[in-house]
Amino acid sequence: MPASVPLPFRVNVPQSVLDDLRARLARVRWPDEPPLEPWSTGTSVEYMKTLIDYWRDRFDWRAQEAKLNAFAQFTVALEGIDVHFIHEQGKGPKPIPLLLSHGWPGSVFEFHKIIPMLTDPARFGGDPADAFTVVAPSLPGYVFSFRPGQQRFSVERIADTFARLMTEVLGYPRFAAQGGDWGGFVTSRLGLMHRSLLYGIHVNLLAVRRDPKMLQNPSAEEKSFLEQLNHWLKEETGYQWIQGTRPQTLAFGLSDSPVGLAAWIIEKFRAWSDCSGDVESVFSKDELLTNIMLYWTTGAIGSSSGLTMRACTAPHGRFQKGRASKRRPATSSFRVKS
């Protein structure tokens, strides 16, 4: 089947959706704050009250919408859904096509600072020869690549869809790929199954199991790693089992309450960033709320949550069997001078 033609896309949330949101934010029913260390049992009530006050009274969605619309955006019919993607041309003698894949609970918005650096390195004191042409899709089932009732995609199918987007739709015979979180899984899958299309891959999350039994007589650094791993498995994986087994049940609360949605997402941004407990030392309120708004306005939180434990456990075996070459995919780091 010939590839579809991409259609221009702009973010334009109806005012009625924003009015409904503001009304919901005005009638929050707050839980109590346990008499324990803040954040130790989940998102801090005190912090959320400050954030929701800002969201309701000072957050300017239209300004953030304009930032998103400053990028060239498109949708294209692929694999039975409309795939949304940013496509920014590089400014250099021979820009390399670069596919950026985000994760959960992120979105293409997390690339809004790095895209200009990649496409126009000279603007930031770099070499124009290092320019990339950036393609940043919304993962199927996430924000603008979501419509109610659409089919859910596995990691493998997302990787295959992105390979088609880059080659059949956009006409790039070869490209580089980078990803983190679920984007790291997608990028690893691309490297395994589509290595002939790739210049190289870069990931900041390794899609492999971490088996403590493999460490015999651990060194001091390895002991530190095991302590961190044990803490992670004990304290930070509950959400995976909820989202991986009962995402639909969770979706009722997160789709109905913007505060509930924000609390669920904010906790992960705080836990997964190098913020030393202060999430706003890394992300501004506007950045946090813009990402949350993308889930709220599209209703995609239930669909995105489904790509967790079931999708995560199944691919491990398939990564090692089937059509895969036994050769390791080429890897590379892509740097922008600053």
Rosetta silent file (secondary structure, phi, psi, omega in degrees, C-alpha in Angstrom):
SEQUENCE: MPASVPLPFRVNVPQSVLDDLRARLARVRWPDEPPLEPWSTGTSVEYMKTLIDYWRDRFDWRAQEAKLNAFAQFTVALEGIDVHFIHEQGKGPKPIPLLLSHGWPGSVFEFHKIIPMLTDPARFGGDPADAFTVVAPSLPGYVFSFRPGQQRFSVERIADTFARLMTEVLGYPRFAAQGGDWGGFVTSRLGLMHRSLLYGIHVNLLAVRRDPKMLQNPSAEEKSFLEQLNHWLKEETGYQWIQGTRPQTLAFGLSDSPVGLAAWIIEKFRAWSDCSGDVESVFSKDELLTNIMLYWTTGAIGSSSGLTMRACTAPHGRFQKGRASKRRPATSSFRVKS
SCORE:     score description
SCORE:     0.000 S_00000001
   1 L     0.000  126.571 -179.327    0.000    0.000    0.000 S_00000001
   2 L   -64.102  149.998 -178.714    1.518    3.375   -0.978 S_00000001
   3 L   -68.372  146.915  177.116    2.317    5.758    1.847 S_00000001
   4 L   -75.387  163.962  178.635   -0.153    8.506    2.685 S_00000001
   5 L   -92.695  129.691  178.066    0.667   12.172    2.241 S_00000001
   6 L   -63.059  144.651  177.451    1.325   14.134    5.471 S_00000001
   7 E  -113.037  138.013  178.130   -1.153   16.872    6.303 S_00000001
   8 E   -58.326  147.100 -177.043   -0.199   20.101    8.117 S_00000001
   9 L  -136.319  139.670  173.411   -1.219   20.172   11.779 S_00000001
  10 L  -134.847  142.993  175.757   -1.664   22.943   14.332 S_00000001
  11 L   -77.348  127.810  179.353   -2.605   22.738   17.983 S_00000001
  12 L  -153.432   85.133 -178.347   -5.877   24.564   18.606 S_00000001
  13 L   -74.466  127.646  179.165   -7.702   23.544   21.778 S_00000001
  14 L   -58.400  143.287 -179.964  -11.344   24.736   21.780 S_00000001
  15 H   -60.516  -31.905  179.422  -12.080   27.453   24.313 S_00000001
  16 H   -61.012  -34.401  177.723  -14.908   25.327   25.715 S_00000001
  17 H   -67.168  -41.070  178.802  -12.322   22.729   26.801 S_00000001
  18 H   -68.310  -37.028  177.996  -10.305   25.403   28.614 S_00000001
  19 H   -65.638  -41.526  177.617  -13.439   26.795   30.276 S_00000001
  20 H   -63.546  -41.152  178.540  -14.397   23.335   31.507 S_00000001
  21 H   -60.650  -47.371 -178.288  -10.885   22.811   32.844 S_00000001
  22 H   -61.588  -37.839  178.223  -10.937   26.068   34.783 S_00000001
  23 H   -65.429  -39.833  178.030  -14.289   25.145   36.325 S_00000001
  24 H   -66.082  -39.030 -179.761  -12.928   21.767   37.433 S_00000001
  25 H   -68.163  -21.106 -178.892   -9.843   23.388   38.929 S_00000001
  26 L   -82.484  -11.222 -177.550  -12.089   25.713   40.951 S_00000001
  27 L  -129.206   49.427  179.615  -13.810   22.851   42.776 S_00000001
  28 L   -69.132  139.453  170.628  -10.975   20.559   43.829 S_00000001
  29 L  -106.963  105.037 -172.013  -11.647   18.062   46.600 S_00000001
  30 L   -82.523  142.058  169.007   -8.294   17.768   48.336 S_00000001
  31 L   -78.114  168.596  175.532   -7.053   14.659   50.165 S_00000001
  32 L   -81.017  159.238  176.760   -5.415   15.038   53.537 S_00000001
  33 L   -94.963  118.573 -179.914   -1.640   15.252   53.867 S_00000001
  34 L   -59.622  148.495  178.934   -0.309   12.293   55.881 S_00000001
  35 L   -77.057   56.516 -178.584    1.744   13.241   58.986 S_00000001
  36 L  -133.408  179.360  177.342    4.863   11.922   57.264 S_00000001
  37 L   -59.760  129.052  178.436    7.711   13.302   55.166 S_00000001
  38 L   -54.467  140.017  179.907    6.233   15.173   52.152 S_00000001
  39 L    76.664   -6.131 -175.589    6.351   13.129   48.931 S_00000001
  40 L   -72.065  -23.858  178.376    7.162    9.920   50.862 S_00000001
  41 L  -117.085   10.474 -178.811    3.765    8.372   50.092 S_00000001
  42 L   138.467 -168.014 -174.043    3.058   10.194   46.829 S_00000001
  43 L   -61.486  136.111 -178.681    2.574   13.693   45.519 S_00000001
  44 L   -68.709  129.042  177.291    2.681   16.456   48.121 S_00000001
  45 H   -65.565  -41.652 -179.748   -0.677   18.110   48.803 S_00000001
  46 H   -59.973  -44.771  179.649    1.021   21.378   49.725 S_00000001
  47 H   -64.998  -42.423 -177.680    2.919   21.465   46.430 S_00000001
  48 H   -63.422  -35.878  178.334   -0.175   20.565   44.426 S_00000001
  49 H   -62.713  -40.087  177.502   -2.181   23.398   45.977 S_00000001
  50 H   -65.638  -44.093 -178.870    0.479   25.858   44.838 S_00000001
  51 H   -65.491  -42.447 -177.806    0.610   24.341   41.360 S_00000001
  52 H   -69.251  -35.540  173.970   -3.164   24.254   40.916 S_00000001
  53 H   -57.969  -44.510  179.203   -3.497   27.889   42.013 S_00000001
  54 H   -65.917  -44.132 -179.488   -1.012   28.794   39.289 S_00000001
  55 H   -58.833  -44.369 -175.727   -2.723   26.547   36.731 S_00000001
  56 H   -73.027  -39.499 -167.993   -6.123   28.080   37.387 S_00000001
  57 H  -107.171  -24.036 -172.472   -5.169   31.761   37.659 S_00000001
  58 L  -128.776  -18.728 -177.879   -1.896   32.424   35.823 S_00000001
  59 L   -67.316  130.853 -177.502   -1.029   29.649   33.378 S_00000001
  60 L  -108.359   93.467 -178.687   -1.333   30.837   29.769 S_00000001
  61 H   -63.317  -38.720 -177.004   -2.164   27.850   27.595 S_00000001
  62 H   -62.180  -33.329  177.334   -2.400   29.920   24.420 S_00000001
  63 H   -67.248  -40.238  178.033    1.213   31.049   24.872 S_00000001
  64 H   -70.502  -35.717  175.861    2.347   27.441   25.217 S_00000001
  65 H   -60.016  -40.934  178.917    0.186   26.450   22.261 S_00000001
  66 H   -64.634  -36.251  176.651    2.002   29.077   20.202 S_00000001
  67 H   -61.496  -43.481  178.792    5.371   27.567   21.196 S_00000001
  68 H   -65.198  -41.123 -177.937    4.240   24.199   19.898 S_00000001
  69 H   -74.267   -7.144  173.834    2.878   25.723   16.716 S_00000001
  70 L   -71.667  -17.865  176.370    6.227   27.379   16.038 S_00000001
  71 L   -90.615  148.360  174.018    7.371   23.914   14.930 S_00000001
  72 L   -73.592  116.856 -176.168    6.364   22.413   11.579 S_00000001
  73 E  -122.493  150.843 -177.017    3.859   19.714   12.524 S_00000001
  74 E  -147.301  164.082  165.605    2.007   17.105   10.494 S_00000001
  75 E  -128.618  150.979  177.937   -0.199   14.040   10.741 S_00000001
  76 E  -145.691  141.527  178.349   -0.149   11.065    8.407 S_00000001
  77 E   -75.393  116.943  179.584   -2.302    7.958    8.146 S_00000001
  78 E  -144.729  134.421  174.595   -0.139    4.962    9.084 S_00000001
  79 L    53.055   35.291  174.646   -1.024    1.529   10.420 S_00000001
  80 L    83.886    3.428  177.533   -4.678    2.457   10.820 S_00000001
  81 E  -134.154  170.607  173.322   -4.143    5.620   12.883 S_00000001
  82 E   -96.735  114.354 -179.399   -3.126    9.237   12.331 S_00000001
  83 E   -92.309  125.377  178.128    0.476    9.653   13.464 S_00000001
  84 E   -92.773  142.173  176.742    1.443   13.156   14.583 S_00000001
  85 E  -155.854  148.636  168.388    5.009   14.369   14.172 S_00000001
  86 E   -87.252  139.007  178.725    7.221   17.441   14.242 S_00000001
  87 E  -137.860   97.184 -177.091    9.435   17.782   11.149 S_00000001
  88 E  -109.891  122.969 -177.446   12.046   20.525   11.420 S_00000001
  89 L   -74.101  139.075  177.288   14.591   20.927    8.637 S_00000001
  90 L   -76.221  148.643  179.722   18.260   21.208    9.572 S_00000001
  91 L  -109.594   87.674 -177.999   20.247   24.328    8.660 S_00000001
  92 L  -169.934  176.067 -176.365   23.566   23.027    7.431 S_00000001
  93 L   -65.966  -33.117 -178.659   25.345   21.652    4.364 S_00000001
  94 L  -155.989   74.088 -176.480   24.069   18.095    4.816 S_00000001
  95 L   -63.669  137.864  176.230   21.783   17.589    7.823 S_00000001
  96 E   -85.929  130.562  174.761   21.371   13.992    9.006 S_00000001
  97 E   -64.160  130.014 -176.923   17.738   12.906    9.528 S_00000001
  98 E  -129.258  120.355  177.416   17.266   12.219   13.246 S_00000001
  99 E   -91.894  121.618  176.626   14.240   10.472   14.752 S_00000001
 100 E  -106.901  125.474 -179.445   13.510   11.496   18.367 S_00000001
 101 E  -117.182  122.791 -178.794   11.211    9.209   20.391 S_00000001
 102 L   -86.020 -173.505  179.736    9.783   10.374   23.723 S_00000001
 103 L  -135.583 -160.645  178.856    8.416    8.300   26.593 S_00000001
 104 L  -109.215  139.687   -0.814    5.794    8.280   29.347 S_00000001
 105 L   -94.624   45.487  179.442    4.550   10.554   30.863 S_00000001
 106 L   -91.716 -163.419 -177.429    6.303   12.858   28.437 S_00000001
 107 L  -166.938  179.582  176.821    5.462   14.076   24.960 S_00000001
 108 H   -61.916  -18.766  179.859    7.082   15.776   21.977 S_00000001
 109 H   -62.543  -25.883 -178.871    7.031   18.948   24.093 S_00000001
 110 H   -66.645  -10.375  178.529   10.032   17.632   26.026 S_00000001
 111 H   -98.186    6.213 -169.729   12.114   18.291   22.888 S_00000001
 112 L   -65.561  -25.403  178.238   11.143   21.960   22.537 S_00000001
 113 L   -87.200  -35.942 -173.687   14.529   23.226   23.777 S_00000001
 114 H   -82.179  -26.076 -177.466   16.787   20.712   22.051 S_00000001
 115 H   -58.147  -48.613  178.282   15.212   20.793   18.576 S_00000001
 116 H   -61.180  -33.634  178.720   16.582   24.265   17.694 S_00000001
 117 H   -67.455  -35.224 -179.896   20.021   23.223   18.953 S_00000001
 118 H   -77.517  -38.587 -176.150   19.983   20.140   16.752 S_00000001
 119 H   -82.771  -26.901 -176.541   18.606   21.789   13.630 S_00000001
 120 L  -137.481   65.933 -176.333   20.605   25.019   13.831 S_00000001
 121 H   -60.291  -28.944 -179.423   23.803   24.416   15.840 S_00000001
 122 H   -61.226  -32.487  178.928   25.443   27.554   14.412 S_00000001
 123 H   -62.729  -24.144 -178.109   22.869   29.662   16.259 S_00000001
 124 H  -110.827   21.173  177.155   24.247   28.232   19.515 S_00000001
 125 L    86.685   10.683 -179.418   27.927   28.551   18.620 S_00000001
 126 L   -95.873 -171.749 -177.467   28.229   25.144   16.968 S_00000001
 127 L   -96.917  125.526  178.142   29.259   23.934   13.540 S_00000001
 128 H   -55.990  -24.134  179.235   26.581   23.970   10.778 S_00000001
 129 H   -67.850  -15.455 -179.969   28.050   20.673    9.584 S_00000001
 130 H   -91.757    8.291 -174.842   26.655   19.087   12.756 S_00000001
 131 L   -68.968  147.416  173.258   23.037   19.963   11.892 S_00000001
 132 E  -119.368  149.284  163.400   20.242   17.406   11.993 S_00000001
 133 E   -93.892  118.593 -169.920   16.819   17.384   10.385 S_00000001
 134 E   -97.958  131.296  170.710   14.601   16.388   13.305 S_00000001
 135 E  -119.433  117.811 -177.464   11.530   14.174   13.121 S_00000001
 136 E  -125.696   95.903 -179.095    9.784   13.859   16.510 S_00000001
 137 E   -83.171  151.836  164.171    6.579   11.789   16.428 S_00000001
 138 L   -77.325  127.442  179.186    4.007   11.483   19.169 S_00000001
 139 L   -55.604  141.680  174.786    4.011    7.801   20.089 S_00000001
 140 L   -52.696  130.322 -176.023    0.858    5.999   18.900 S_00000001
 141 L    91.831   -2.907 -178.713   -1.697    6.294   21.688 S_00000001
 142 L  -113.942  137.347  176.402   -0.102    9.488   23.021 S_00000001
 143 H    31.182 -108.693 -171.225   -1.533   13.022   22.790 S_00000001
 144 H   -79.029   -4.279  171.558   -1.904   13.988   19.099 S_00000001
 145 H  -100.242   30.246 -178.436   -1.351   10.411   17.862 S_00000001
 146 L  -132.108  138.576  167.172   -4.480    9.353   19.751 S_00000001
 147 L  -135.601  142.877 -178.342   -8.164    9.211   18.967 S_00000001
 148 L   -53.190  134.298  175.944  -10.758    7.573   21.262 S_00000001
 149 L    84.714   -1.040 -176.572  -11.242    3.891   20.560 S_00000001
 150 L   -74.809  160.138  179.744   -8.189    3.438   18.372 S_00000001
 151 L   -62.475  150.611  177.216   -6.085    0.280   18.489 S_00000001
 152 L   -93.875  144.493 -176.503   -3.227    0.011   20.979 S_00000001
 153 L  -109.043  143.868  171.163    0.334   -0.452   19.724 S_00000001
 154 L   -85.482  170.040  175.782    3.173   -2.570   21.110 S_00000001
 155 H   -57.843  -44.464 -178.443    6.774   -1.393   21.216 S_00000001
 156 H   -60.668  -42.531 -177.570    7.560   -3.528   18.177 S_00000001
 157 H   -71.256  -33.848  175.742    4.728   -2.066   16.157 S_00000001
 158 H   -62.198  -44.926  179.629    5.658    1.487   17.119 S_00000001
 159 H   -60.756  -44.255  179.284    9.213    0.873   15.901 S_00000001
 160 H   -63.795  -38.876  179.220    7.970   -0.571   12.616 S_00000001
 161 H   -65.105  -42.381  179.298    5.582    2.372   12.193 S_00000001
 162 H   -67.217  -34.237  176.128    8.369    4.900   12.803 S_00000001
 163 H   -63.793  -40.892  177.053   10.587    3.099   10.286 S_00000001
 164 H   -65.778  -40.031  179.089    7.801    3.462    7.706 S_00000001
 165 H   -58.887  -46.969 -175.951    7.343    7.122    8.633 S_00000001
 166 H   -69.842  -38.333 -172.943   11.022    7.899    8.060 S_00000001
 167 H   -95.263  -57.675 -174.555   11.459    5.897    4.850 S_00000001
 168 H   -74.604  -39.793 -176.477    8.146    5.505    3.027 S_00000001
 169 H   -83.973  -49.861 -173.780    6.477    8.751    4.092 S_00000001
 170 L   -95.574  -12.027  171.875    9.413   11.166    4.423 S_00000001
 171 L    78.934   21.714  176.992   11.734    9.488    1.943 S_00000001
 172 L   -90.236  114.753 -179.729   14.862    9.156    4.069 S_00000001
 173 L   -67.266  -29.531  176.370   16.773    6.012    3.016 S_00000001
 174 L  -142.097  153.791 -179.225   18.808    6.166    6.233 S_00000001
 175 E  -156.659  163.972  172.029   18.449    8.030    9.491 S_00000001
 176 E   -99.705  160.038 -177.585   19.739    8.230   13.059 S_00000001
 177 E  -141.439  140.101  177.865   17.506    7.537   16.056 S_00000001
 178 E  -136.762  144.485  177.881   17.481    8.635   19.691 S_00000001
 179 E  -162.052  155.232  174.792   15.088    7.813   22.505 S_00000001
 180 L  -134.303  158.042 -176.881   14.547    7.711   26.246 S_00000001
 181 L    56.671 -130.711  177.845   12.065    5.864   28.457 S_00000001
 182 H   -61.029  -29.566  175.171    9.652    4.107   26.047 S_00000001
 183 H   -62.418  -28.730  175.126   11.502    5.929   23.294 S_00000001
 184 H   -68.120  -38.838  175.501   14.582    4.001   24.402 S_00000001
 185 H   -64.740  -45.477 -179.436   12.718    0.733   23.889 S_00000001
 186 H   -61.850  -45.138 -179.152   11.464    1.886   20.495 S_00000001
 187 H   -65.124  -40.368  176.431   14.936    3.032   19.443 S_00000001
 188 H   -61.239  -41.161  178.090   16.501   -0.247   20.612 S_00000001
 189 H   -63.865  -40.685  175.938   13.924   -2.146   18.594 S_00000001
 190 H   -59.224  -44.210  179.754   14.737   -0.039   15.546 S_00000001
 191 H   -63.377  -32.125 -179.671   18.413   -0.860   15.990 S_00000001
 192 H   -77.106  -48.125 -169.746   17.631   -4.561   16.207 S_00000001
 193 H   -99.355  -14.290 -175.851   15.125   -4.982   13.405 S_00000001
 194 L  -132.366   36.019 -172.761   15.917   -2.092   11.033 S_00000001
 195 H   -61.509  -28.238 -179.004   19.693   -1.705   11.351 S_00000001
 196 H   -68.020  -17.032 -179.485   20.182   -1.365    7.580 S_00000001
 197 H   -91.211   -9.149 -166.958   18.179    1.892    7.719 S_00000001
 198 E  -108.762  138.406  166.718   20.167    3.428   10.535 S_00000001
 199 E   -73.118  -37.332 -178.700   23.337    5.473   10.795 S_00000001
 200 E   173.444  169.361  177.355   23.281    4.700   14.518 S_00000001
 201 E  -127.122  156.017  174.459   21.191    4.847   17.678 S_00000001
 202 E  -139.536  128.319  178.843   21.494    6.663   20.995 S_00000001
 203 E  -128.960  148.942  170.923   19.428    5.788   24.063 S_00000001
 204 L  -116.845   25.499  166.611   19.314    7.125   27.600 S_00000001
 205 L  -152.304  123.555 -178.629   17.415    4.089   28.876 S_00000001
 206 L   -88.111  124.302 -176.991   18.661    0.567   28.204 S_00000001
 207 L   -85.001   61.999  178.817   15.866   -1.866   27.335 S_00000001
 208 L  -135.690  156.254  176.473   17.406   -4.818   29.190 S_00000001
 209 L   -73.777  146.970  175.741   16.625   -6.634   32.398 S_00000001
 210 L  -107.026  106.382 -174.116   18.718   -5.816   35.454 S_00000001
 211 L  -107.323  106.219 -179.000   19.549   -9.110   37.176 S_00000001
 212 H   -59.334  -25.818 -177.473   21.312   -8.717   40.553 S_00000001
 213 H   -66.105  -18.053 -179.570   22.313  -12.405   40.452 S_00000001
 214 H   -75.175  -14.174 -177.873   24.759  -11.613   37.654 S_00000001
 215 L   -96.191   98.920  176.266   26.915   -9.606   40.066 S_00000001
 216 L   -94.080  133.665 -177.714   29.174  -12.021   41.940 S_00000001
 217 L    49.417   61.737 -174.103   31.406  -10.464   44.624 S_00000001
 218 L   -63.356  145.989  174.711   30.193   -6.936   43.767 S_00000001
 219 L   -75.479  177.797  178.717   32.522   -3.980   43.980 S_00000001
 220 H   -61.258  -42.323  178.774   31.684   -0.884   46.012 S_00000001
 221 H   -65.243  -39.803  179.961   30.128    0.767   42.959 S_00000001
 222 H   -68.303  -35.425  175.550   28.144   -2.382   42.167 S_00000001
 223 H   -63.540  -40.870  176.801   26.893   -2.562   45.755 S_00000001
 224 H   -62.103  -41.376  177.153   25.704    1.027   45.435 S_00000001
 225 H   -60.480  -44.232 -178.676   23.957    0.074   42.195 S_00000001
 226 H   -63.992  -38.457  177.221   22.244   -2.892   43.906 S_00000001
 227 H   -63.164  -44.541  178.303   21.047   -0.665   46.751 S_00000001
 228 H   -64.523  -40.315  179.758   19.585    1.808   44.278 S_00000001
 229 H   -64.207  -45.112  179.642   18.029   -1.019   42.278 S_00000001
 230 H   -62.222  -40.178  176.856   16.440   -2.597   45.346 S_00000001
 231 H   -62.715  -43.897 -179.983   15.044    0.786   46.399 S_00000001
 232 H   -60.003  -47.828 -177.239   13.649    1.319   42.899 S_00000001
 233 H   -65.060  -32.875 -178.527   11.980   -2.099   42.785 S_00000001
 234 H   -79.829  -40.416 -168.794   10.493   -1.610   46.254 S_00000001
 235 H  -107.968  -20.617 -166.966    9.387    2.015   46.046 S_00000001
 236 L  -119.590    7.478 -174.546    9.071    3.100   42.417 S_00000001
 237 L  -111.190    0.833 -178.797    7.437    0.302   40.385 S_00000001
 238 H   -58.296  -39.428 -178.475    3.891    0.228   41.737 S_00000001
 239 H   -60.635  -32.604 -178.502    2.614    2.441   38.934 S_00000001
 240 H   -62.001  -41.913 -177.302    3.873   -0.088   36.360 S_00000001
 241 H   -72.347  -36.529  176.598    1.660   -2.839   37.706 S_00000001
 242 H   -65.053  -51.351 -177.711   -1.399   -0.608   37.924 S_00000001
 243 H   -68.862  -30.723 -176.900   -0.930    0.769   34.412 S_00000001
 244 H   -81.126  -21.168 -177.838    0.137   -2.591   33.012 S_00000001
 245 H  -112.993  -34.938 -177.440   -2.767   -4.606   34.375 S_00000001
 246 L  -134.098   53.184 -178.553   -5.672   -2.175   34.938 S_00000001
 247 H   -63.752  -30.879 -177.978   -5.025    0.955   32.858 S_00000001
 248 H   -67.984  -40.053  177.944   -8.711    1.331   32.051 S_00000001
 249 H   -62.771  -44.821  178.071   -9.727    1.516   35.707 S_00000001
 250 H   -61.126  -35.546 -174.872   -7.072    4.140   36.362 S_00000001
 251 H   -61.707  -28.271  179.750   -8.192    6.095   33.299 S_00000001
 252 H   -60.003  -50.212 -178.414  -11.558    6.957   34.867 S_00000001
 253 H   -68.124  -42.798 -176.080   -9.988    9.036   37.631 S_00000001
 254 H   -74.303  -26.111  178.148   -7.242   10.587   35.517 S_00000001
 255 H   -82.599  -21.179 -176.447   -9.595   11.470   32.662 S_00000001
 256 H   -96.519  -27.591 -175.805  -12.181   13.055   34.971 S_00000001
 257 L  -119.061  113.679  176.758   -9.937   14.998   37.345 S_00000001
 258 H   -64.207  -31.950  178.381   -7.244   17.361   36.043 S_00000001
 259 H   -69.233  -41.500  176.330   -5.778   17.535   39.556 S_00000001
 260 H   -61.490  -42.368  177.927   -5.612   13.747   39.751 S_00000001
 261 H   -61.800  -46.343 -178.796   -3.932   13.655   36.347 S_00000001
 262 H   -62.547  -42.853 -179.076   -1.421   16.327   37.368 S_00000001
 263 H   -63.166  -39.644 -179.567   -0.591   14.565   40.648 S_00000001
 264 H   -65.118  -41.697 -177.314    0.010   11.257   38.844 S_00000001
 265 H   -79.724  -41.777 -176.902    2.336   12.829   36.282 S_00000001
 266 H   -59.099  -40.803 -179.155    4.127   15.350   38.522 S_00000001
 267 H   -57.085  -38.248 -178.726    5.314   12.640   40.899 S_00000001
 268 H   -73.034  -38.667  176.692    7.136   10.930   38.010 S_00000001
 269 H   -61.862  -38.035  179.098    8.745   14.125   36.748 S_00000001
 270 H   -70.804  -44.353 -175.377   10.054   14.738   40.267 S_00000001
 271 H   -72.019  -30.149 -171.502   11.234   11.157   40.856 S_00000001
 272 L  -102.188    5.501  177.304   12.845   10.689   37.453 S_00000001
 273 L  -113.730  156.985  178.376   14.722   13.975   37.094 S_00000001
 274 L   -82.482   71.091 -173.557   17.949   15.100   38.727 S_00000001
 275 L  -113.471   -1.274 -179.327   16.150   17.697   40.798 S_00000001
 276 L    53.473   36.147  177.175   17.213   16.755   44.353 S_00000001
 277 L    90.752  -10.317 -179.543   13.575   16.789   45.401 S_00000001
 278 L  -111.940   93.464 -172.516   12.757   20.185   43.867 S_00000001
 279 H   -61.691  -29.111 -177.968   11.037   19.482   40.557 S_00000001
 280 H   -81.578   -0.278  170.326   10.908   23.166   39.647 S_00000001
 281 H   -78.394  -13.812  179.642   14.689   23.395   39.753 S_00000001
 282 L  -114.102  -42.831 -178.738   14.579   21.429   36.487 S_00000001
 283 L  -120.343  136.048  174.475   11.142   22.169   35.022 S_00000001
 284 L   -76.028  163.398  175.262    9.182   25.385   35.248 S_00000001
 285 H   -57.874  -39.563 -179.892    5.510   25.322   36.187 S_00000001
 286 H   -62.078  -41.340 -179.689    4.704   26.245   32.587 S_00000001
 287 H   -67.317  -44.001  178.658    6.680   23.277   31.246 S_00000001
 288 H   -61.262  -46.673 -175.729    5.096   20.847   33.699 S_00000001
 289 H   -72.037  -31.450  177.096    1.590   22.093   33.036 S_00000001
 290 H   -63.517  -43.829  177.774    2.027   22.176   29.263 S_00000001
 291 H   -62.956  -42.400  177.893    2.918   18.494   29.267 S_00000001
 292 H   -63.365  -41.308  179.468   -0.053   17.732   31.527 S_00000001
 293 H   -60.073  -34.969  179.802   -2.326   19.805   29.294 S_00000001
 294 H   -63.708  -36.826  175.670   -1.389   17.704   26.277 S_00000001
 295 H   -74.125  -39.421 -177.065   -2.727   14.626   28.049 S_00000001
 296 H   -67.214  -47.095 -173.707   -5.757   16.443   29.443 S_00000001
 297 H   -73.314  -23.478  179.007   -6.893   18.099   26.219 S_00000001
 298 H   -97.138  -15.278 -178.319   -6.447   14.946   24.099 S_00000001
 299 L    69.717   25.578 -170.625   -7.804   12.458   26.647 S_00000001
 300 L   -93.340    3.816 -173.231   -4.857   10.153   25.924 S_00000001
 301 H   -63.875  -38.111 -179.881   -3.801    9.237   29.472 S_00000001
 302 H   -65.456  -45.247  179.582   -5.620    5.873   29.448 S_00000001
 303 H   -63.678  -43.830 -178.813   -4.192    4.847   26.092 S_00000001
 304 H   -67.814  -33.971 -179.049   -0.658    5.926   27.013 S_00000001
 305 H   -67.067  -26.031 -177.728   -0.836    4.143   30.376 S_00000001
 306 L   -67.214  -19.777 -179.152   -1.555    0.842   28.667 S_00000001
 307 L   -88.310   63.854 -178.375    1.963    0.698   27.210 S_00000001
 308 L  -129.872 -100.643 -168.986    3.575   -0.393   30.450 S_00000001
 309 H   -70.978  -44.235 -178.824    3.895   -3.830   32.006 S_00000001
 310 H   -64.838  -44.366  179.481    2.252   -6.015   29.350 S_00000001
 311 H   -69.851  -27.500 -176.718    4.024   -4.238   26.523 S_00000001
 312 H   -78.401  -41.157 -174.665    7.250   -4.183   28.542 S_00000001
 313 H   -77.144  -36.652 -176.025    7.458   -7.843   29.508 S_00000001
 314 H   -64.567  -43.365 -174.161    6.469   -9.382   26.185 S_00000001
 315 H   -66.672  -18.518 -174.174    9.142   -7.836   23.941 S_00000001
 316 H   -57.609  -46.971  179.260   12.103   -9.070   26.005 S_00000001
 317 H   -67.754  -39.480 -176.692   11.938  -12.560   24.581 S_00000001
 318 H   -71.325  -22.439  175.874   11.120  -11.355   21.083 S_00000001
 319 L   -62.660  -21.078 -172.339   14.110   -9.028   21.104 S_00000001
 320 L  -108.895    1.732 -176.150   16.240  -12.169   21.047 S_00000001
 321 L  -132.286 -176.379  173.609   14.364  -14.331   18.549 S_00000001
 322 L    79.185 -136.421 -172.492   12.702  -14.236   15.163 S_00000001
 323 L   -80.016   -2.530 -168.991   14.138  -12.245   12.257 S_00000001
 324 L   -65.369  139.167  171.883   16.758  -10.459   14.326 S_00000001
 325 L   -73.781  147.858  177.267   20.366  -10.427   13.236 S_00000001
 326 L   -79.880  -11.176  177.904   22.869  -11.628   15.853 S_00000001
 327 L   -75.620  144.625  178.970   25.090   -8.690   15.036 S_00000001
 328 L   -74.068  140.514  176.967   24.900   -5.718   17.352 S_00000001
 329 L   -67.749  152.053  176.506   23.354   -2.571   15.834 S_00000001
 330 L   -65.222  141.310  177.691   25.622    0.364   15.227 S_00000001
 331 E  -128.070  153.013  179.582   25.565    2.900   18.034 S_00000001
 332 L  -158.237  156.407  172.482   26.752    6.453   18.202 S_00000001
 333 L  -104.822  137.194 -178.986   26.533    9.550   20.320 S_00000001
 334 L  -112.030  119.104 -175.131   25.314   12.735   18.675 S_00000001
 335 L  -116.391  147.378  172.719   26.673   15.914   20.206 S_00000001
 336 L  -117.721  125.062  179.952   25.918   19.565   19.638 S_00000001
 337 L   -69.192  143.778  177.541   28.638   22.016   20.537 S_00000001
 338 L  -137.764    0.000    0.000   27.662   24.801   22.867 S_00000001
